[in-house]
Amino acid sequence: MIELIKHCAQIRRLLAEALCIVGIVPTISASLKQESPLKNKKCLTHAWAAGFLTGVIGLISAASALVTNGYFYHAIGTKDKGLAGAGMAMPEDAISVVGNPAMGVLVGNHTVMGLALHLPYQNYTTTASNRNGRFDSLTIGPNDIDNGTDSFLIPHIASSWLINDKSAFTVALYRRGHIESKLPGGTATFDPDGAGPQSIAILEGTFGGGDTRFSLQQNLLDLTYSRQLGEGFSVGAGAVLAVQSLKVSGLEQFATYTQTLADSAGATMPTQLSNNGSDRSFGVGAKVGAHWQLSEHFAVGLSYQSKISMGKMGDYADLLPSAGKLDVPAHMTLGITWSPTARFSFSVDAEQIWYSKVAWLGHSLSSLLDCPTYGGGVDAASCLGGKNGPGFGWSDVFTVKGGIQWRHNERWTWRLGASRNHQPVAVEEVTWNILALDTTEVTVAEGFTRAFSSAGGFRSELSLAVMYAEEDSITGPNFFDPTQNVIVTKNEWEIEVGYGWHF
């Protein structure tokens, strides 16, 4: 703990000096003379900013029980991304209703749209095995495979209309989550009939079914009504409409472990397991939120989104729990924003996501041990596609985010943010999570907004945000061959441009 305090003190000093050096104030004499920035009155406010962010970093670093955002994006909207997802108590533009539905009446008549370029690096490797497919094992490789997805685009658009001076209606269309794993090549080794006469087979692909893919996109539409109930207090509520698409390939070798095969005593082979192209499902949920402007300097926001119960993915009913349901988990966010001056705002958000409450994410791969055709159990519903069948085995998520926003003048606004978490995947769940390839823990971000105004009164703004998720990995035993390890690694960059205007 002493070392952590020393480390935070160093970071605070460096951040405060950096805020002066990069031109936030016109002097760098304190830095050049190696004096404390707190002695330079022009840097006093910026030192407070550095101290606040350092406190957030220290809190995040010390919280070893935290887990990651999982497949949810760390933020929705360009301004929010510049703060690494912090700022849900700070109304900025129409897309703010995604974080807090009470924001619509506070941002007024506004439209915003944005497009992000997401650049992930994802890889998995497997070590040598002592079984090499023998004794009913499935040995992966050894392989060293990069995800074939180099980049993809993430759009959003939102518009808010004032109904009167106390209420507003807002529409927001955005992508909430995305899993994109394309794993070309590799081999898998297994004995197709255990102790039978057939020889050990070496097949192409991570799981022996050729190139492996798990592609999931979740797009949401928020329809929100917000209203001011009193001085400094607003609430909002609305419906969340969801559509998602899924495409899976390369998993045919798991046909033996499906409920379809177990229920039929081997007479019926599954046809809804893999390589069925794209399938879609739809669902509806609800969202509520509140915003309190406690004083000129402090604001608090709170929002909750219910679980979205999705329709079944019939083309993959033999793979996913409950015959193909990919529900969107419920989540709740609490945010606090402190604005000591009109120029500076410091935000801290805390978010809880209940991944464990939806079967496809929360169920453990170890459910297969109760499947009659894999572990010799007596519960066919524990096989692939069954009600109790395996998922990714994710824990619930608690995330802390901190950010600084500095309004240099009427035209320029600058942002800086950080988020720290641990991945929700336990080491014993890493095998199935080759399909998800999401292990990042630390996210840092920065961004800016340039405002424009015309002689006719038209006001618009261009925003940019850059995000980097630090490389991290998780190592665990191959569930189907405990004598080898699986290592999943990921880092990611993202750059987003947004444009909004008032009307």
NORLINVEN-V309303 format. One line per field, one symbol per residue. phi: phi as a letter, one per 20 degrees, with the letter a starting at -180 (. if undefined). psi: psi as a letter, one per 40 degrees, with the letter a starting at -180 (. if undefined). burial: # if it has 9 or more other C-alpha atoms within 8 Angstrom, else .. A space follows every 50 residues. Layout:
phi: ???
psi: ???
burial: ???
//
This chain:
phi: .ffffffffffgffffffffffofceccffffelefgfeeffdffffgff ffffffffgffeefefcefmefffacofffffdlnfofecfcbffffffb fffgfeemfbcbbbbdddcedcbcccefcedlnelmeceemfcbceffee abdcebbbbccffbfcbbccccdbdebbccdcdemncccbdfclefffef dddfogdndngdbcccccdccedcdcbedafmcccbbaedeccccbccbn dffegfeefgfffelnedefdcdbldmeccbcacccbcabcdefbfdccc cbbbdffeeefeeffcfedeglloedfeffbccccccdcfcfedcdccdc cdceffedffeefeffgffefgedemfcdffefgnegdffcemeefdccd ccbcccefafedcdcbbbbcbdffefffdfgffgfdlccfddccbbabcd ecbdfenfdbbdccbcccdffbbccbffgebfecddcdcbbbdbccdccc bec
psi: dddddddddddddddddddddeedieieddddefihdeehddeddddddd dddddddddddegeeiiiebeiieihiddddeefeifeeghdadeddddh eeddedeahiiiiihihhgihiiiiiiiiedfeiffihhhbhighihehd iiihiiiihhhhdaeeiihihhhihdihhghhgiaiiihihdfbeaeiih hhiiidfefahhhhhhhhhihhhhhiiheahehiiiiiihhihiihhhie edeeddeidddddefedhiiefdifeahiiiiihaihiiihhgdadehih ihihhihhhiiigdefdediifffhgihiiiihhihhhgdiedhhhihih hhhgdeehddddiidedddehdeceeaegdeeiheideiiaefiiihhhh iiihhhhdaedhhiihiihhiiiehideedddedddfheidhhiiiiihh iiiideehhiihiiihihhihiihhiihdegeeiihhhiiiiihhihihi ii.
burial: ....#..##.###.###.###...#.##.##....##..#..##.##### ########.#.....####...#.###############.#.######## #####.#####################.#.####.############.#. ...#########...###########################.......# ############################...################### ###.########.......#.#####..################..#### #######################################...######## ######.########.###########.###################### ########..###############.########.############### #......######################.#.################## ##.
//
